[in-house]
């Protein structure tokens, strides 16, 4: 018997996130494999009169491909897959690898080559700007292990998070969007953190289940050269198969002038990949009430209620601060009491303390109002 929660999720992805219409083409890409969920997605796509296309990926096979990939090969791959992607009106990307660290031993230069010649072309230049897309993780044993809980417990948690009433959350987000759009100065303080910057004139965008599942953030970007101070991220972050911890950045005139972590040499190599990598491309506030702790998965961790993420690298077109980079690395700082607390000030007014919004217009985003 099919789990009704799978049907609900598949329906939400097709009808709410992608708003798929009759006659449109939808590409379903799954890394890892769950036949039941892929079948449900196909059924939902057909139910609205649209046309499903399917890519099935295996992380282990992908690792072997990348270990010795070359420029000519990647250009051919990008050319072929770009032709299909350019004919899609929608895209659903499901990530369910059994091992999140499968690419840990792939040479960094190969991963960077793949990102530049394939991912940037197929996804960055076509999928993101031209399709109605949504990306999500999918519960499996690998994710349960990262979360350090049983598979059954993680599935219950996952479906609570992903089947949240995003329409209700969307309405509750509007006052914060409006407040951010009229804010100039942001000041963030907490354990190991004293950060200030401007967001004046840069759009605030709500993420309410249309592009990512799970979702629950409002993002903008700092004025590129305005960032001053320091931040100590209190959640681990996986990048190219390596887990970084105790990341600390110091800023001067918008630039990361000092960076340390559990591998200081490696993190500085990442930040030196291009000129924009040492500037911030995104500032976002997490509000998903069901996500309360980090599980080493960015799509979940960046939505943690009471968190922010402050992202070195490329900005989004919707909140453009002019920063260009091949890097976009969402790093999460949590301000709930369990993580040391902290405050956010907008134009010298306290708006959030220890993870809870403290001004009346934003109280609808606190957990008790959304669950």
C-alpha positions as semicolon CSV with decimal commas, in nm:
position;residue;x (nm);y (nm);z (nm)
1;X;0,000;0,000;0,000
2;X;0,136;0,342;-0,096
3;X;0,214;0,574;0,196
4;X;-0,036;0,861;0,172
5;X;0,241;1,100;0,275
6;X;0,425;1,018;-0,050
7;X;0,113;1,096;-0,251
8;X;0,072;1,427;-0,066
9;X;0,434;1,523;-0,128
10;X;0,425;1,428;-0,496
11;X;0,103;1,623;-0,546
12;X;0,249;1,927;-0,370
13;X;0,565;1,923;-0,583
14;X;0,373;1,904;-0,911
15;X;0,081;2,133;-0,832
16;X;0,209;2,381;-0,572
17;X;0,586;2,402;-0,630
18;X;0,594;2,366;-1,009
19;X;0,236;2,469;-1,085
20;X;0,253;2,232;-1,378
21;X;0,005;2,283;-1,662
22;X;-0,131;2,059;-1,935
23;X;0,106;2,022;-2,229
24;X;0,418;2,123;-2,035
25;X;0,729;1,907;-2,009
26;X;0,865;1,813;-1,665
27;X;1,205;1,656;-1,601
28;X;1,228;1,437;-1,291
29;X;1,589;1,381;-1,186
30;X;1,657;1,141;-0,899
31;X;1,997;1,073;-0,747
32;X;1,960;0,745;-0,563
33;X;1,654;0,542;-0,643
34;X;1,310;0,499;-0,495
35;X;1,085;0,349;-0,758
36;X;0,768;0,413;-0,557
37;X;0,826;0,789;-0,531
38;X;0,936;0,825;-0,893
39;X;0,619;0,640;-0,998
40;X;0,405;0,875;-0,786
41;X;0,569;1,179;-0,945
42;X;0,509;1,040;-1,293
43;X;0,143;0,976;-1,209
44;X;0,096;1,331;-1,080
45;X;0,261;1,480;-1,390
46;X;0,035;1,278;-1,618
47;X;-0,268;1,369;-1,404
48;X;-0,240;1,735;-1,502
49;X;-0,191;1,649;-1,869
50;X;0,184;1,718;-1,872
51;X;0,471;1,507;-2,005
52;X;0,720;1,344;-1,763
53;X;1,085;1,280;-1,848
54;X;1,315;1,094;-1,609
55;X;1,688;1,097;-1,531
56;X;1,804;0,837;-1,276
57;X;2,147;0,904;-1,123
58;X;2,369;0,693;-0,900
59;X;2,621;0,872;-0,676
60;X;2,873;0,588;-0,693
61;X;2,862;0,579;-1,073
62;X;2,892;0,960;-1,077
63;X;3,203;0,937;-0,857
64;X;3,370;0,698;-1,101
65;X;3,283;0,928;-1,389
66;X;3,429;1,233;-1,217
67;X;3,752;1,074;-1,097
68;X;3,909;1,098;-1,442
69;X;3,676;1,330;-1,633
70;X;3,817;1,569;-1,890
71;X;3,713;1,896;-2,050
72;X;3,609;1,754;-2,388
73;X;3,394;1,486;-2,225
74;X;3,217;1,733;-1,995
75;X;3,144;1,970;-2,280
76;X;2,974;1,689;-2,474
77;X;2,773;1,589;-2,166
78;X;2,665;1,948;-2,113
79;X;2,570;1,993;-2,479
80;X;2,351;1,681;-2,482
81;X;2,179;1,742;-2,149
82;X;2,132;2,111;-2,226
83;X;1,927;2,017;-2,532
84;X;1,682;1,822;-2,317
85;X;1,677;2,074;-2,033
86;X;1,604;2,358;-2,274
87;X;1,280;2,183;-2,374
88;X;1,154;2,154;-2,015
89;X;0,906;2,390;-1,854
90;X;0,951;2,231;-1,510
91;X;1,210;2,035;-1,315
92;X;1,187;1,823;-1,000
93;X;1,524;1,723;-0,853
94;X;1,517;1,451;-0,587
95;X;1,841;1,383;-0,398
96;X;1,860;1,049;-0,217
97;X;2,223;0,930;-0,218
98;X;2,303;0,650;0,025
99;X;2,636;0,813;0,109
100;X;2,655;1,192;0,128
101;X;3,035;1,168;0,120
102;X;3,058;0,962;-0,199
103;X;3,259;1,233;-0,375
104;X;3,498;1,298;-0,084
105;X;3,798;1,153;-0,265
106;X;3,728;1,305;-0,607
107;X;4,010;1,554;-0,681
108;X;3,899;1,910;-0,616
109;X;4,009;2,020;-0,962
110;X;3,779;1,756;-1,118
111;X;3,482;1,874;-0,911
112;X;3,551;2,234;-1,008
113;X;3,577;2,137;-1,375
114;X;3,244;1,953;-1,357
115;X;3,081;2,249;-1,185
116;X;3,211;2,498;-1,441
117;X;3,157;2,301;-1,762
118;X;2,848;2,094;-1,677
119;X;2,650;2,215;-1,376
120;X;2,681;2,585;-1,455
121;X;2,572;2,525;-1,814
122;X;2,286;2,279;-1,765
123;X;2,150;2,402;-1,434
124;X;2,287;2,752;-1,381
125;X;2,221;2,884;-1,731
126;X;1,912;2,684;-1,833
127;X;1,729;2,506;-1,551
128;X;1,737;2,783;-1,290
129;X;1,636;3,081;-1,508
130;X;1,413;2,903;-1,757
131;X;1,208;2,640;-1,571
132;X;0,970;2,614;-1,279
133;X;1,196;2,406;-1,059
134;X;1,199;2,249;-0,715
135;X;1,477;2,052;-0,546
136;X;1,440;1,827;-0,244
137;X;1,615;1,562;-0,039
138;X;1,446;1,228;0,010
139;X;1,446;1,020;0,332
140;X;1,667;0,712;0,334
141;X;1,909;0,528;0,560
142;X;2,192;0,764;0,471
143;X;2,003;1,076;0,581
144;X;1,883;0,899;0,897
145;X;2,243;0,821;0,989
146;X;2,344;1,186;0,941
147;X;2,056;1,288;1,168
148;X;2,158;1,013;1,417
149;X;1,809;0,870;1,447
150;X;1,626;0,560;1,329
151;X;1,500;0,549;0,972
152;X;1,138;0,539;1,090
153;X;1,188;0,840;1,319
154;X;1,358;1,033;1,043
155;X;1,076;0,959;0,798
156;X;0,821;1,096;1,045
157;X;1,034;1,408;1,092
158;X;1,087;1,444;0,717
159;X;0,721;1,436;0,625
160;X;0,630;1,682;0,902
161;X;0,889;1,919;0,758
162;X;0,813;1,869;0,391
163;X;0,435;1,854;0,414
164;X;0,412;2,172;0,621
165;X;0,129;2,407;0,519
166;X;0,350;2,626;0,301
167;X;0,061;2,843;0,190
168;X;0,005;2,943;0,554
169;X;0,377;3,005;0,601
170;X;0,385;3,217;0,286
171;X;0,130;3,460;0,427
172;X;0,317;3,478;0,759
173;X;0,638;3,566;0,573
174;X;0,500;3,880;0,412
175;X;0,557;4,117;0,709
176;X;0,924;4,012;0,732
177;X;0,969;4,063;0,358
178;X;0,820;4,412;0,389
179;X;1,039;4,493;0,691
180;X;1,357;4,377;0,517
181;X;1,271;4,580;0,209
182;X;1,262;4,899;0,415
183;X;1,568;4,817;0,630
184;X;1,914;4,966;0,587
185;X;2,139;4,847;0,870
186;X;2,154;4,490;1,002
187;X;2,344;4,403;1,319
188;X;2,385;4,041;1,431
189;X;2,543;3,951;1,763
190;X;2,595;3,625;1,950
191;X;2,859;3,383;2,065
192;X;3,170;3,449;1,857
193;X;2,976;3,685;1,629
194;X;2,945;4,061;1,589
195;X;2,846;4,141;1,233
196;X;2,707;4,452;1,067
197;X;2,610;4,531;0,709
198;X;2,353;4,708;0,493
199;X;2,073;4,551;0,287
200;X;1,938;4,882;0,160
201;X;1,792;4,868;-0,190
202;X;1,829;4,489;-0,233
203;X;1,511;4,282;-0,269
204;X;1,397;4,044;0,004
205;X;1,255;3,719;-0,136
206;X;1,043;3,463;0,047
207;X;1,104;3,093;-0,011
208;X;0,774;2,925;0,064
209;X;0,790;2,580;-0,091
210;X;0,804;2,667;-0,459
211;X;1,176;2,610;-0,525
212;X;1,297;2,392;-0,238
213;X;1,137;2,127;-0,023
214;X;1,179;2,163;0,267
215;X;1,154;2,539;0,259
216;X;1,121;2,830;0,498
217;X;1,358;3,122;0,455
218;X;1,357;3,486;0,349
219;X;1,672;3,592;0,169
220;X;1,835;3,907;0,044
221;X;2,201;4,009;0,012
222;X;2,426;4,258;0,186
223;X;2,546;4,563;-0,001
224;X;2,865;4,405;-0,132
225;X;3,126;4,621;0,041
226;X;2,929;4,694;0,358
227;X;3,004;4,385;0,567
228;X;3,217;4,448;0,877
229;X;3,299;4,239;1,183
230;X;3,315;3,864;1,234
231;X;3,095;3,555;1,244
232;X;3,155;3,210;1,392
233;X;2,928;2,951;1,231
234;X;2,804;2,694;1,482
235;X;2,692;2,418;1,245
236;X;2,910;2,185;1,038
237;X;2,903;2,226;0,659
238;X;2,984;1,972;0,389
239;X;3,156;2,101;0,075
240;X;3,291;1,874;-0,198
241;X;3,278;1,575;0,038
242;X;3,465;1,732;0,331
243;X;3,299;1,835;0,658
244;X;3,404;2,179;0,781
245;X;3,359;2,278;1,145
246;X;3,430;2,586;1,357
247;X;3,429;2,816;1,054
248;X;3,508;3,177;1,143
249;X;3,523;3,470;0,902
250;X;3,648;3,822;0,963
251;X;3,537;4,099;0,725
252;X;3,668;4,434;0,619
253;X;3,488;4,643;0,356
254;X;3,280;4,341;0,256
255;X;3,571;4,103;0,204
256;X;3,665;3,796;0,407
257;X;4,014;3,896;0,519
258;X;4,067;3,610;0,761
259;X;3,914;3,262;0,750
260;X;3,975;2,970;0,985
261;X;3,819;2,626;1,033
262;X;3,917;2,268;1,116
263;X;4,110;2,283;0,787
264;X;4,215;2,643;0,748
265;X;4,433;2,583;0,442
266;X;4,155;2,406;0,252
267;X;3,885;2,661;0,333
268;X;4,110;2,942;0,216
269;X;4,174;2,753;-0,107
270;X;3,798;2,749;-0,166
271;X;3,769;3,121;-0,090
272;X;4,055;3,193;-0,330
273;X;3,882;3,015;-0,620
274;X;3,779;3,353;-0,766
275;X;3,745;3,715;-0,660
276;X;3,379;3,692;-0,561
277;X;3,426;3,393;-0,331
278;X;3,554;3,618;-0,051
279;X;3,243;3,836;-0,061
280;X;2,891;3,754;0,056
281;X;2,616;3,681;-0,196
282;X;2,325;3,599;0,036
283;X;2,188;3,681;0,380
284;X;1,885;3,475;0,482
285;X;1,669;3,411;0,786
286;X;1,541;3,056;0,854
287;X;1,187;3,004;0,983
288;X;1,077;2,640;0,932
289;X;0,932;2,541;1,272
290;X;0,994;2,169;1,227
291;X;1,366;2,209;1,158
292;X;1,546;2,277;1,484
293;X;1,892;2,121;1,453
294;X;2,156;2,063;1,189
295;X;2,173;1,728;1,010
296;X;2,459;1,801;0,766
297;X;2,221;1,862;0,479
298;X;2,210;2,218;0,349
299;X;1,853;2,204;0,218
300;X;1,738;2,131;0,573
301;X;1,996;2,317;0,780
302;X;1,954;2,654;0,605
303;X;1,582;2,654;0,700
304;X;1,636;2,599;1,075
305;X;1,398;2,813;1,280
306;X;1,605;3,071;1,466
307;X;1,897;3,058;1,221
308;X;2,054;3,271;0,956
309;X;2,281;3,176;0,672
310;X;2,549;3,409;0,547
311;X;2,677;3,284;0,214
312;X;3,016;3,346;0,056
313;X;3,002;3,359;-0,324
314;X;2,747;3,418;-0,595
315;X;2,433;3,622;-0,532
316;X;2,091;3,539;-0,674
317;X;1,949;3,744;-0,961
318;X;1,639;3,819;-0,754
319;X;1,852;3,981;-0,481
320;X;2,144;4,108;-0,683
321;X;2,430;4,278;-0,498
322;X;2,666;4,243;-0,793
323;X;2,875;3,960;-0,651
324;X;2,971;3,699;-0,910
325;X;3,144;3,371;-0,830
326;X;3,146;3,002;-0,910
327;X;3,094;2,949;-0,536
328;X;2,765;2,970;-0,347
329;X;2,815;2,811;-0,004
330;X;2,530;2,837;0,245
331;X;2,683;2,844;0,594
332;X;2,446;2,836;0,890
333;X;2,456;3,022;1,222
334;X;2,186;2,928;1,477
335;X;2,076;3,167;1,753
336;X;1,844;2,950;1,963
337;X;1,937;2,905;2,332
338;X;2,072;2,555;2,268
339;X;2,329;2,709;2,033
340;X;2,424;3,004;2,250
341;X;2,147;3,250;2,164
342;X;2,192;3,587;1,997
343;X;2,012;3,889;1,857
344;X;1,928;4,046;1,523
345;X;1,875;4,422;1,495
346;X;1,724;4,605;1,197
347;X;1,809;4,975;1,200
348;X;1,897;4,946;1,572
349;X;1,563;4,781;1,661
350;X;1,574;4,430;1,810
351;X;1,363;4,203;1,589
352;X;1,472;3,854;1,701
353;X;1,624;3,731;2,026
354;X;1,743;3,376;2,093
355;X;1,567;3,258;1,777
356;X;1,224;3,411;1,848
357;X;1,079;3,717;1,678
358;X;1,001;3,982;1,939
359;X;0,806;4,247;1,746
360;X;0,433;4,199;1,699
361;X;0,426;4,211;1,319
362;X;0,664;3,911;1,300
363;X;0,522;3,690;1,576
364;X;0,330;3,488;1,316
365;X;0,663;3,334;1,208
366;X;0,735;3,184;1,550
367;X;0,684;2,809;1,576
368;X;0,363;2,810;1,781
369;X;0,191;3,009;1,506
370;X;0,300;2,785;1,218
371;X;0,263;2,432;1,353
